[in-house]
């Protein structure tokens, strides 16, 4: 379990954190040397034509000294057996290469009104995931504020964590504080996804929330020289 350390309000400095997303096209940074966890994008499930899996890595990465979450960006959850088999093959090949793979994270923008349907899909994935691996998802800010209680409860019985992102693309969502005011509705362990260099103002009571597990910082490339 990650330790939810208090952090400073204001501009997000990656050096103050220990869990990071590393996306395709983003250069590794020195701060990764202090990482306890790295969420590494492996591929995308495309919805163009028939749903299919697209790898984002030309070779199996080697991450030393940190737990690794394998991430898939999903444009659709209409996964057939071939897609799921490809995802699980990546999980096993990354582990076999010496990475300490701890789980699979699915990055899908599930609508707040469709959380029960999303939970049903995740339950199928969970049933195929080898024993010992965790299952996580990214979440929209609206889930905590307006998510249907039944949908949130369904997620709590399936996934090990939700990472609620306060940004969209490369920009922090204006007024994110209002969405975080109802985090007490979350019944599944959650983290807050921050943007490197973006704003962060923790809501009152966050550290005391029994489901809060800390932060994950989305790393960005620096300005071109």
KESE-501855 format. One record per residue: residue number from 0; residue in one letter; x, y, z negated of N, C-alpha, C in turn. Coordinates in pm, whole numbers, plus 32768, in hexadecimal, padded with zeros to 4 digits. Each point is the difference from the previous one (the first is absolute). Example, Ala and Ser with C-alpha at 12.3 -4.5 7.8 and 13.67 -1.06 7.14 Angstrom:
REM KESE-501855
   pos   code   n_px   n_py   n_pz   ca_px   ca_py   ca_pz   c_px   c_py   c_pz
     0      A   8527   7DC7   7CF4    7FA7    8077    8000   805A   8078   8000
     1      S   7FDD   8069   8048    8052    8077    7FFA   7FB3   806D   7FB7
END
This chain:
REM KESE-501855
   pos   code   n_px   n_py   n_pz   ca_px   ca_py   ca_pz   c_px   c_py   c_pz
     0      X   8055   7F89   8000    7FAB    8077    8000   8058   807C   8000
     1      X   7FE1   8060   8058    804D    807C    8005   7FE1   8056   7F86
     2      X   8065   804A   7FD5    7FED    805C    7F90   7FD9   8088   8037
     3      X   7F8E   8034   7FD4    7FCF    8080    8033   8043   8072   7FB3
     4      X   8076   8026   802C    8049    806A    7FBC   7FC4   8088   801F
     5      X   7FFB   805C   7F9D    7FD3    8087    801E   8060   8043   8062
     6      X   7FCC   8053   8058    8054    8048    805F   7FDB   8094   7FFC
     7      X   8056   8050   8038    7FEA    808F    8002   7F96   8024   8068
     8      X   7FAE   8065   7FDD    7FA2    8035    8062   804C   8058   8061
     9      X   7FC9   800F   8078    803E    8055    8063   802C   7FB2   807A
    10      X   806C   802A   803E    8031    7FC0    8079   8038   7F76   7FE1
    11      X   7FD8   7F9D   804F    8029    7F76    7FE9   8092   7FEE   802B
    12      X   8056   7FE5   7F9F    808C    7FE2    801A   8012   7F69   7FF8
    13      X   8028   7FC2   806D    800A    7F6F    8005   805B   7FC9   7F93
    14      X   8063   804D   7FD7    8060    7FD2    7F9B   7FBE   7FE6   7F78
    15      X   7F87   8034   7FEC    7FBB    7FEF    7F81   7FAC   7F80   7FFB
    16      X   8005   7FAF   806A    7FA8    7F8D    800C   8050   7F81   801E
    17      X   7FBB   7F8D   7FF8    8044    7F81    8014   7FB8   7FA2   8061
    18      X   7F91   802E   803A    7FB5    7FAE    8060   7FE8   8053   807D
    19      X   801A   7FC5   8075    7FFD    804D    807C   7FC2   7FB1   8073
    20      X   7FBB   804A   8059    7FDA    7FCA    8081   806D   8025   8063
    21      X   8026   7FA1   8054    805C    801C    806D   7FBA   7FD5   8081
    22      X   7FDB   8062   8050    7FB0    7FE9    8077   805A   7FF3   807A
    23      X   7FCA   7FD0   806D    804C    7FF6    807C   8028   808D   802E
    24      X   807B   800E   802E    8030    8081    8030   8036   805B   7F94
    25      X   7FF6   7FD8   7F83    8036    8050    7F92   8087   7FC7   7FD8
    26      X   8065   8054   8000    8087    7FD4    7FDF   800C   7FE0   7F6B
    27      X   8043   7F92   7FDD    8017    7FE3    7F71   804D   8072   7FBD
    28      X   7FDE   8019   7F83    8040    806C    7FB4   804D   7FC5   7F8A
    29      X   805F   804E   7FCE    8050    7FD3    7F8F   7FAD   7FE1   7F85
    30      X   7F8B   803F   7FF5    7FAC    7FEB    7F8B   7FD0   7F6F   7FF7
    31      X   8004   7FB6   806D    7FD6    7F74    7FFE   8059   7FAB   7FA8
    32      X   8079   8031   7FE3    805C    7FB5    7FAA   7FC9   7FF4   7F72
    33      X   7FA6   805A   7FD7    7FC7    7FFA    7F7A   7F76   7FC0   8000
    34      X   7FD4   7FCE   8072    7F79    7FCB    800D   7FED   7F80   7FB1
    35      X   7F91   7FF7   7FBA    7FD5    7F82    7FC5   7FA4   7FB5   805F
    36      X   7FBA   804C   8055    7FA3    7FC5    8060   8008   804E   8082
    37      X   7FFC   7FB7   806F    7FFB    803E    8085   7F8A   7FC2   804B
    38      X   7FA8   8057   8030    7F8F    7FD7    8052   8029   8019   8091
    39      X   801D   7F94   8048    8040    800B    8082   7F9F   7FD8   806F
    40      X   7FE9   805E   805C    7FA5    7FE2    806F   803B   7F94   8059
    41      X   7FB4   7F95   8013    802D    7F91    8054   7FBD   8002   8088
    42      X   7F82   802B   8004    7FBA    7FFB    807E   7F78   8042   7FFA
    43      X   7FBA   7FF4   806F    7F7C    803E    800E   7FA1   7F9D   8040
    44      X   7F84   8000   7FD0    7F98    7FB1    8040   7FAF   8061   8055
    45      X   8012   7FF6   8083    7FC3    8060    805C   7F73   7FD6   8025
    46      X   7FAB   8064   801A    7F77    7FE4    802B   7FED   801F   8094
    47      X   806E   8014   8047    7FF6    801D    808F   7FEF   7F7D   804C
    48      X   7F8E   7FF3   8044    7FE1    7F81    803E   7FDF   7F9A   7F95
    49      X   802E   7F88   8013    7FEE    7F9B    7F99   8061   801D   7F8D
    50      X   7FD1   7FFD   7F81    805C    801C    7F90   807C   7FA9   8006
    51      X   8073   803F   7FEC    807D    7FB5    8008   8068   8040   7FA6
    52      X   8066   7FB2   7FE1    8069    802A    7FA4   8076   8039   804E
    53      X   8030   8075   7FD3    8074    8041    803D   806B   800E   7F95
    54      X   8075   7FC7   8016    806D    800C    7F9F   8040   808A   800B
    55      X   8025   803A   7F8E    8045    8080    7FFC   8094   7FEF   7FDF
    56      X   802F   7F86   7FF9    808B    7FE5    7FDC   803F   7FA6   8069
    57      X   8073   802B   8035    8045    7FB1    8065   804B   7F8B   7FC2
    58      X   8019   8008   7F7D    8045    7F94    7FB9   7FCF   7FFC   7F71
    59      X   8017   7F91   7FBD    7FD8    7FF4    7F74   8058   805C   7FAC
    60      X   7FC6   805A   7FB1    8051    805B    7FAE   803C   7FB8   7F88
    61      X   8062   8040   7FC4    803E    7FCC    7F87   7FFF   806E   7F96
    62      X   7FAB   7FEF   7F9D    7FF2    8062    7F94   8038   7FC0   7F81
    63      X   806D   8035   7FCE    803E    7FC8    7F89   7FDD   804F   7F83
    64      X   7FEC   7FB8   7F92    7FED    8042    7F80   7F76   8038   7FE5
    65      X   7F9F   7FE8   8055    7F79    8036    7FEB   7F98   7F99   8029
    66      X   7F8C   8006   7FC0    7F8F    7FB0    802B   7FCC   8039   8084
    67      X   7FD4   7FA7   8058    7FD2    802A    8084   7F6D   7FDD   8012
    68      X   7FB3   8065   8027    7F77    7FEC    802D   8002   800B   8098
    69      X   7FCC   7F9C   8046    7FF5    8005    8091   7F7B   8043   8023
    70      X   8008   806B   8051    7F8A    8051    801D   7FD5   7FEF   8092
    71      X   7F7D   7FF4   8011    7FC7    7FFF    8086   7F99   806F   800B
    72      X   8014   8056   8064    7F9F    8067    801F   7F94   7FC2   8058
    73      X   7F82   8002   7FD3    7F94    7FBD    8048   7F9E   8065   8039
    74      X   7FEE   7FFB   8083    7F99    8050    803F   7F79   7FB9   7FFE
    75      X   8004   7F7E   7FE5    7F87    7FAF    7FFA   8015   7F8F   7F9B
    76      X   7F93   7FCF   7FC8    8009    7F8C    7FA8   7FC1   7F86   8042
    77      X   7FEF   8007   8085    7FD1    7F8C    804C   8077   7FA8   8022
    78      X   8038   7FC0   7F98    8076    7FAD    8010   7FD7   7F70   8020
    79      X   803D   7FC9   8068    7FEA    7F72    801A   8071   7FB0   7FC0
    80      X   7FFE   7F7D   8013    8065    7FAA    7FC1   808D   8020   8030
    81      X   800D   802A   8080    8084    801D    8036   803E   807A   7FBD
    82      X   7FAF   8066   7FE7    8033    8078    7FBD   802C   7FDF   7F72
    83      X   7FAA   7FBA   7FB8    8022    7FE0    7F75   8079   7FA3   7FF9
    84      X   800A   7FA3   805D    8074    7FA7    8003   8080   804E   801B
    85      X   7FF8   8065   8059    8075    8053    801C   802B   8050   7F87
    86      X   7FA0   8037   7FB7    801E    804C    7F86   8044   7FA6   7F99
    87      X   7FC8   7F8A   7FEA    8038    7FA4    7F9D   808A   7FCE   802B
    88      X   8017   7FF3   8083    8084    7FD8    8030   8067   806A   7FE0
    89      X   7FDA   807F   800D    805B    806C    7FDB   8020   7FFC   7F6B
    90      X   7F9B   7FEA   7FAF    8017    7FF9    7F70   8068   7F95   7FE0
    91      X   7FF1   7F8C   803B    805B    7F92    7FE3   808C   8017   803A
    92      X   8008   8039   8078    8084    8018    803D   804C   806C   7FB5
    93      X   7FBB   8065   7FCF    8043    8068    7FB2   8033   7FC6   7F7C
    94      X   7FB2   7FAA   7FC4    802C    7FC2    7F83   8077   7FA4   801A
    95      X   7FF8   7FB3   806B    806C    7FA3    8020   8083   8048   801F
    96      X   7FF7   807E   802B    8078    804E    8020   8041   803C   7F84
    97      X   7FC7   7FE5   7F8B    803D    802F    7F85   7FBC   8078   7FC0
    98      X   7F96   8032   803D    7FB5    806F    7FC3   7FA8   7FCD   7F8F
    99      X   7FF6   804E   7F95    7FA9    7FDA    7F90   7F73   8032   801E
   100      X   7FBB   7FB7   8056    7F78    8026    802A   7F9E   7FDE   7F90
   101      X   7FB7   8064   7FD3    7FA2    7FEA    7F92   7F6E   8008   802C
   102      X   7FE8   803C   8075    7F76    800C    8026   7FEA   8037   808C
   103      X   7F82   7FFE   8027    7FD1    8033    8080   7FA5   8077   7FE5
   104      X   801B   8071   8044    7FA8    8074    7FF5   7FBF   801A   8087
   105      X   7F7E   8017   7FFE    7FB6    8021    807B   7FD8   8092   7FFB
   106      X   8026   8048   8067    7FE5    8090    800B   7F8F   8013   8065
   107      X   7F85   8006   7FCC    7F8A    800B    8055   7FA2   8069   7FC3
   108      X   7FD1   8059   8053    7FA9    806C    7FD0   7F70   7FD0   7FF6
   109      X   7FE5   7FAE   7F9D    7F79    7FCB    7FEC   7FA4   806F   7FCF
   110      X   7F8F   8010   8042    7F9F    8065    7FD8   7FCA   7FE5   7F75
   111      X   7FE7   806B   7FB7    7FD2    7FF4    7F76   7F80   7FAE   7FF5
   112      X   7FA9   8008   8065    7F81    7FB8    7FFC   800D   7F6D   8028
   113      X   8078   7FD7   8027    8011    7F78    8033   8065   7FB0   7FAE
   114      X   800F   8023   7F81    8065    7FBE    7FAF   7FDF   7F6D   7FE7
   115      X   7F81   7FDE   7FF6    7FDC    7F74    7FEA   8025   7FAA   8079
   116      X   7FEC   8037   8077    8028    7FB7    807A   8097   7FF3   8005
   117      X   8047   8069   7FDB    8092    7FFA    7FFE   8030   7F98   7F9B
   118      X   7FBE   7FFF   7F8C    8025    7F9F    7F98   7FED   7F72   8031
   119      X   7F99   7FE6   8050    7FE9    7F79    8035   8072   7FD8   805D
   120      X   802E   805C   8053    8072    7FE5    8058   807D   7FE3   7FAC
   121      X   8018   8053   7F9B    8076    7FEE    7FAD   7FFC   7F7B   7FB3
   122      X   7F89   7FD3   7FDE    7FF4    7F80    7FBB   802E   7F8D   805B
   123      X   7FE3   800C   8081    802F    7F9B    805F   8098   8002   800B
   124      X   803A   8079   8006    8091    800C    8007   803F   7FC6   7F82
   125      X   7FC5   801F   7F90    8033    7FCF    7F80   8003   7F67   7FFD
   126      X   7F98   7FC6   8038    7FF8    7F6F    7FFF   806B   7FBC   8054
   127      X   8038   804A   8061    8068    7FC9    8056   808D   8025   7FD2
   128      X   800B   8060   7FA8    8083    8030    7FD2   803F   7F96   7FA6
   129      X   807F   7FDC   8018    8040    7F9B    7FAB   7FFF   8028   7F6D
   130      X   7FF9   7F9E   7FAC    7FFE    8018    7F70   807D   804C   7FD5
   131      X   7FEC   8060   7FA8    806F    804D    7FCC   800F   8089   803E
   132      X   7FBC   8018   8072    8004    8083    803F   7F89   8054   7FD4
   133      X   8019   8081   7FF0    7F95    805D    7FDD   7FC1   803C   807F
   134      X   7F89   8033   7FF1    7FB9    8041    806E   7FDB   808E   7FD5
   135      X   8027   8061   8051    7FE0    808B    7FE2   7FC8   8046   807A
   136      X   7FC3   8072   7FE9    7FC9    8051    806D   801B   8092   7FE3
   137      X   8002   8050   806B    7FFB    8090    7FEE   7F6D   8028   7FF5
   138      X   7FE6   8072   7FC2    7F76    802A    7FEE   7FEE   8094   801C
   139      X   7F88   8023   802D    7FDE    808B    8017   7FDC   8043   7F7C
   140      X   801D   8081   7FF6    7FDD    8049    7F85   7F6C   7FF7   7FE2
   141      X   7FAE   7FFA   8068    7F70    7FFE    7FED   7FD1   7F83   7FB6
   142      X   8051   7F96   8000    7FD7    7F87    7FBA   7FE8   801C   7F6B
   143      X   805D   8048   7FC2    7FF4    8018    7F70   7F8E   805D   7FDF
   144      X   7FE1   805C   805D    7F98    8064    7FE4   7F75   7FD1   8026
   145      X   7FF3   7FBE   8072    7F7C    7FE0    8035   7FEB   7F6E   8024
   146      X   8062   7FAC   7FE1    7FF2    7F73    8022   7F8C   7FBE   7FB8
   147      X   7FB8   7FA9   8048    7F92    7FB6    7FC3   8035   7FA7   7F90
   148      X   7FC6   8005   7F89    8033    7FAF    7F91   800C   7F6C   8022
   149      X   7FA0   7FCA   804B    8006    7F72    8025   807A   7FE5   8059
   150      X   801E   805E   805B    8073    7FF0    8057   8082   8007   7FB3
   151      X   8009   805D   7FA4    8079    800B    7FAD   8012   7F84   7FAA
   152      X   7F91   7FCD   7FCA    8007    7F85    7FAF   802F   7F8B   8055
   153      X   7FD3   7FF9   807E    8028    7F92    8057   8095   8004   801B
   154      X   8038   8075   8012    8090    800D    8015   804D   7FD2   7F85
   155      X   7FCA   8021   7F8B    8045    7FDE    7F83   8011   7F6A   7FF0
   156      X   7FAB   7FB4   803D    800C    7F70    7FF3   8057   7FBF   8069
   157      X   8039   8051   805C    8049    7FC8    8071   8090   8032   8008
   158      X   8013   8084   7FF6    8086    8038    8015   8046   801A   7F7A
   159      X   8085   8001   8007    8050    8019    7F88   8016   8094   7FE7
   160      X   7FFA   8051   806A    8010    8090    7FEF   7FCA   804A   8078
   161      X   7FD6   807C   7FE5    7FDA    8060    8068   805C   8078   7FF1
   162      X   8037   802F   8070    804F    807B    7FFD   7FAE   806D   8043
   163      X   7FD0   805F   7FB0    7FAE    806D    8032   8059   806E   8037
   164      X   7FF2   801F   8080    8057    8060    8042   7FC5   808C   7FF8
   165      X   804F   8061   7FCF    7FD0    808A    7FF7   8026   804F   807D
   166      X   802E   7FBA   8066    8028    8043    807B   7FC0   7FBA   8077
   167      X   8001   8044   8070    7FD1    7FC6    807D   8063   8029   806C
   168      X   8038   7F9F   8046    8069    801F    8060   807B   8033   7FB6
   169      X   8028   8079   801D    8076    803C    7FC1   7FDC   807A   7FAC
   170      X   7F80   8005   7FD2    7FD3    8074    7FB3   7FAF   7FD4   7F87
   171      X   8015   8045   7F8F    7FB2    7FE6    7F88   7F71   8030   8017
   172      X   7F9F   7FB3   7FD3    7F73    8021    8013   7FDA   8075   7FA5
   173      X   7FCF   806E   8037    7FD7    8072    7FAD   7F92   7FD7   7F9E
   174      X   800C   802D   7F84    7F9B    7FE3    7F9B   7FFF   7F72   7FCF
   175      X   8071   7FB9   800D    8004    7F74    7FD5   7FE1   7FEF   7F6C
   176      X   8019   806A   7FB1    7FE8    7FF7    7F6F   7F6E   7FDF   7FE1
   177      X   7FA3   8035   8051    7F72    7FE7    7FE8   7FDE   7F6C   8012
   178      X   8042   7FBF   8060    7FE6    7F72    8017   8036   7FAB   7F8D
   179      X   806E   802C   7FC4    803F    7FB2    7F96   7FBE   8013   7F78
   180      X   7F9E   8058   7FF9    7FC0    801D    7F7F   7FAE   7F8A   7FCD
   181      X   7FE3   7F9E   8056    7FAB    7F8F    7FD7   804B   7F7B   8007
   182      X   807F   8004   7FE3    8050    7F86    8005   7FD4   7F99   7F98
   183      X   7FB4   802B   7F9E    7FCE    7FA2    7F9C   7FA3   7F97   803B
   184      X   7FCE   8017   807C    7FA9    7F9F    8041   804D   7F8B   803A
   185      X   8083   800F   800D    8051    7F96    803B   800D   7F8A   7FA0
   186      X   7FDC   7F89   802E    8008    7F89    7FAD   806B   7F9F   802F
   187      X   8057   8030   8055    806F    7FB0    8033   807F   8051   7FE6
   188      X   8071   7FC0   7FE2    807D    804A    7FEE   801C   8058   807A
   189      X   8028   807A   7FE7    8017    805C    806F   807F   8052   7FEB
   190      X   8036   802C   806F    806E    805F    8001   7FD4   8079   8051
   191      X   804D   806A   7FF7    7FE7    8077    804F   806D   8008   806B
   192      X   7FD5   800C   807E    805E    800D    806E   801C   8093   801B
   193      X   807E   8026   7FF2    802B    808B    8011   8050   8010   8080
   194      X   800A   807D   802F    804C    8021    8078   8080   8046   7FD9
   195      X   8071   7FCD   8030    8080    8040    7FE2   7FFC   8093   8029
   196      X   8022   8055   7FA1    7FFE    8090    801A   7F79   8040   7FF2
   197      X   7F96   7FAF   7FE8    7F79    8037    7FF3   7FE0   8028   7F72
   198      X   7F8A   8036   7FED    7FD3    802D    7F7C   7FCD   7F8B   7FAE
   199      X   8012   8009   7F7C    7FC4    7FA0    7FA4   7FE3   8044   7F7B
   200      X   7F80   8002   7FDD    7FD2    8032    7F7F   7FB0   7F91   7FBD
   201      X   803A   7FB9   7F9F    7FBA    7F8F    7FC2   7F7E   802E   7FBC
   202      X   7F94   7FB3   8012    7F83    8023    7FBC   8009   7FE0   7F6C
   203      X   7FB4   8046   7FAE    8001    7FE3    7F70   7FD9   7F6F   7FE5
   204      X   8047   7FC3   7FA3    7FDE    7F79    7FD6   8038   7F91   8057
   205      X   804B   8022   8068    8031    7F97    805A   8059   7F9C   7FB7
   206      X   805D   8030   7FB1    805D    7FA7    7FBB   7FBA   7FA2   7FA0
   207      X   7F8E   802A   7FCC    7FB7    7FAF    7F9F   7FA2   7F9C   8042
   208      X   7FED   800A   8083    7FA6    7FA5    8046   803B   7F73   7FFE
   209      X   7FB9   7F9E   7FCB    8039    7F79    7FF3   801B   7FBB   8085
   210      X   7FC5   8031   806E    8017    7FC2    8083   8072   8042   804D
   211      X   8034   806F   7FCF    8068    804A    8049   8085   7FB8   7FF8
   212      X   8040   7FEA   8074    807D    7FB7    8007   8075   8050   8037
   213      X   7FEB   8082   801C    8070    8052    802E   7FEB   8036   808D
   214      X   806F   8016   8045    7FFD    8047    807F   804B   7FB4   806D
   215      X   7FDC   801F   807C    804D    7FD5    8075   8012   807C   8057
   216      X   807B   801D   8028    801E    8077    804F   8015   7FDA   8092
   217      X   7FB9   8043   8058    8010    7FEC    8090   8075   8056   802E
   218      X   806C   7FBD   802B    8079    8047    8029   7FEF   803B   808C
   219      X   803F   8075   8013    7FFC    8045    8080   808D   801A   8032
   220      X   800F   800D   8083    807F    802C    8036   8014   8094   7FE1
   221      X   807C   8025   7FE6    801F    808C    7FE8   7FFD   804E   8082
   222      X   800B   8085   7FF8    8001    8051    8078   8078   7FE0   8059
   223      X   7FEA   8004   8081    806D    7FE4    805E   8069   806E   7FF9
   224      X   807F   7FD8   8004    806C    8061    7FFA   8024   802C   808D
END
